[in-house]
Amino acid sequence: MIIGTAGHIDHGKTALVGALTGVDTDRLKEEKARGISIDLGFAYLPTPAGTLGFIDVPGHEKFIHTMLAGASGIDFALLIVAADDGVMPQTREHLALLDLLGVSRGLVALTKADLADEARLAEVTSEIAALLAGTSLRGAPILPVSAHTGEGVDALRARLVEAAGAFAARPGQGRFRLAVDRSFSLSGAGTVVTGTVLSGRVRVGDPLVLSPTGLPARLRSIHAQNHKAEEGRAGDRCALNLAGEAISPDAIRRGDMVLDPTLDAPTERIDATLTVLASEPKPLGQWFPVRFHHGASEVGARLVPLSADSLAPGTSGLVQVVLERPIAAAVGDRYVIRDTSAQRSIGGGRLIDLRAPARRRRTPERLAQLDALAETDPDTAVAGLLAVEPWHLDLTAFARDRALGAEAPAEIAARRGLVAFAAGGTLTALSPQRWALYADTALAELARFHEANPDLPGMGAEKLRLALAPRLARPVFGEALRRLGAAGSLVLEGAWVRLPGHEVRLTRKDELLWELVAPHLGRTARFRPPRVRDLAALTGEAEGEVRRLMKLLARMGKVDEVAHDHFFLRPSLAETVAMAMALAEAAPGREFTASAFRDRIEAGDHAVGRKVAIQILEFLDRHGVTLRRGDLRRLNRHRLDLFGAMDDTGAGGDSTAGPAPGADTTSGRALPPVRYPDFKSGRGREPVSGGFDSHSLPPSPAPQRPNPPR
């Protein structure tokens, strides 16, 4: 159990910890010279109930930020009030901060009891009880003690041991997080960081990440509760000996987090609950500037009230916190805000969403989401989120932001009976009712499309995705279509989606004409097929009739018009894309020239010439399969299945492969939206739309491992 002191300066916090443990927590020369605590001090007391860890905090008003760094990870508060002085300003402020941090277990040590008579002790005890009445420590025991004479110290120690025996250790589930409050170097060991383990567990040799910097590290050794250990668990006070290329005491500062690598997703915009202290003189309005204290970190921030235009003193509500720099945090963490001059505490609350939007943050839909996100039970929060827009949820990101275990997404989906799709490195879920509605809407949309376009083989997958609500991400939508396809509800054919009963057929006349034309586009001429006028001459048919047939076949997806009146069979184009893939794999930077592409085709005894190679490449450019920059091109792997090619995972457009629901596909740092370079303008843009006014169905992703921080 971790015990944190609190109270006014010179009320005997350090002396009392020394009397309880035999350790002087003032370790700095300046502290000993001035006789006051300046930085955090640490002591340990072995007991039958386990080792008690003490964090001794400064009491001076100028060191409130240091007090908060120590108090953020404690299990039990030891509020110190001197009998001669009674309740003082920092007594009140420290108690308010403990209340805001949610510390509900503790007791009060009435120190310097040898300097007060019975009447004074009774008076101060009554004053303290009244002060505690409106806080999370209401009803806490008040014990008179004297570090000078030893009066009451043994009784206080016994009460702490009793509290430790009744203390339920923090759950060991979840992923590892430790809030750094000190970093230093030890001769022969290297860099050491200390802090309280907030969640999970860690073992010697585990890979870790320093966040928000993203520096990778390896754990060389552990001291837990002042003893060498092989494992550190939630609630332990730990010293971690870290190794890594960029790891040094100078690279780590108080407030950083040591994390399981999959949790490294810093944030600088957070939605949270906020309780404003009644002592605040004015309401908090839009973009109110504050100092934001979370864990051991302190950063400048601005507040945007969400549930009202402003928050009055003594009230609670929702706010968005916009930070000056990113921090590592988890949903459910407590925080405190102080004024920018560091003279007073303003309020505090709990983090509820680490990925807050910059716009539309006060709409009814967003406020409904925040109501669900405010639930502390993960299952209840998921159920609430799936019942409001946008009706689906990335369970992988949800579990990451709450520091839940790697298995949590699949377990939540199973417990709630959700419909889940493992795609794009995430597990995305919908409620069964929403999935049934989504599937019915998709089939109805296909039916309408077939009725309006009977001569087309199907609807473009991307066009269908954009027509449905919720609008799923492309990889997730691809998995949803494959699931509907496996159930026989629809049919996937490359970039097309159709109902099982829909089929486009040629008339008998067109079938006969196609039998004449097809051989001239086949094996020997597949990369240099005759133009329409030449096909007409070869078959003896009218040029207009041949052109009409080829246009119809293009709409059906059997051929593609690479250049004017120049039609390739779809399998032939798939071959050219496969050749481009092989060329890109072998080329420096995965970029290739038109001449290299021509040589690659001609290597198979196919004389095509530069003109035809350029026509093929320009056609692929228009469809977004290749991306051009000057004389160089590279492949867009998101479009490789447009003409039946396969991407580098080996999964084609019609594949039903993909990670099983619940597979560990967690990524590390938060990923930005995918954007592709516009080589002409130098700006990012969305993938181009080409061909059939649709995008291809995304290929099934291969199962992924957690990515290292980028």
Sequence and secondary structure as in RCSB ss.txt:
>XXXX:A:sequence
MIIGTAGHIDHGKTALVGALTGVDTDRLKEEKARGISIDLGFAYLPTPAGTLGFIDVPGHEKFIHTMLAGASGID
FALLIVAADDGVMPQTREHLALLDLLGVSRGLVALTKADLADEARLAEVTSEIAALLAGTSLRGAPILPVSAHTG
EGVDALRARLVEAAGAFAARPGQGRFRLAVDRSFSLSGAGTVVTGTVLSGRVRVGDPLVLSPTGLPARLRSIHAQ
NHKAEEGRAGDRCALNLAGEAISPDAIRRGDMVLDPTLDAPTERIDATLTVLASEPKPLGQWFPVRFHHGASEVG
ARLVPLSADSLAPGTSGLVQVVLERPIAAAVGDRYVIRDTSAQRSIGGGRLIDLRAPARRRRTPERLAQLDALAE
TDPDTAVAGLLAVEPWHLDLTAFARDRALGAEAPAEIAARRGLVAFAAGGTLTALSPQRWALYADTALAELARFH
EANPDLPGMGAEKLRLALAPRLARPVFGEALRRLGAAGSLVLEGAWVRLPGHEVRLTRKDELLWELVAPHLGRTA
RFRPPRVRDLAALTGEAEGEVRRLMKLLARMGKVDEVAHDHFFLRPSLAETVAMAMALAEAAPGREFTASAFRDR
IEAGDHAVGRKVAIQILEFLDRHGVTLRRGDLRRLNRHRLDLFGAMDDTGAGGDSTAGPAPGADTTSGRALPPVR
YPDFKSGRGREPVSGGFDSHSLPPSPAPQRPNPPR
>XXXX:A:secstr
 EEEEEE TTSSHHHHHHHHHS     SHHHHHHTS  S EEEEE  TT  EEEEE   SGGGHHHHHHHHTT S
EEEEEEETTT S HHHHHHHHHHHHTT   EEEEEE GGGS HHHHHHHHHHHHHHHTTSTTTT  EEE  TTT 
TTHHHHHHHHHHHHHH       S  EEEEEEEEEETTTEEEEEEEEEESEEETT EEEEETTTEEEEEEEEEET
TEEESEEETT EEEEEEE TT  GGG  TT EEE GGG   EEEEEEEEEE TT SS B TTEEEEEEETTEEEE
EEEEESSSS B TT EEEEEEEEEEEE   TT EEEEE TTSS EEEEEEEEESS  SSS SSHHHHHHHHHHT 
SSHHHHHHHHHTSTT  EEHHHHHHHTT  TTHHHHHHHHHT EEEEETTEEEEE HHHHHHHHHHHHHHHHHHH
HH TTSS EEHHHHHHHSSS   HHHHHHHHHHHHHTTS EEETTEEE TT      HHHHHHHHHHGGGGSGGG
TTS   HHHHHHHHT  HHHHHHHHHHHHHTTSEEEEETTEEEEHHHHHHHHHHHHHHHHHSGGG EEHHHHHHH
HHTTT   HHHHHHHHHHHHHHTTSEEEETTEEEE GGGGGGGT B TTS BTT      TT     SS      
EE TTTSSEE    BTTTB                
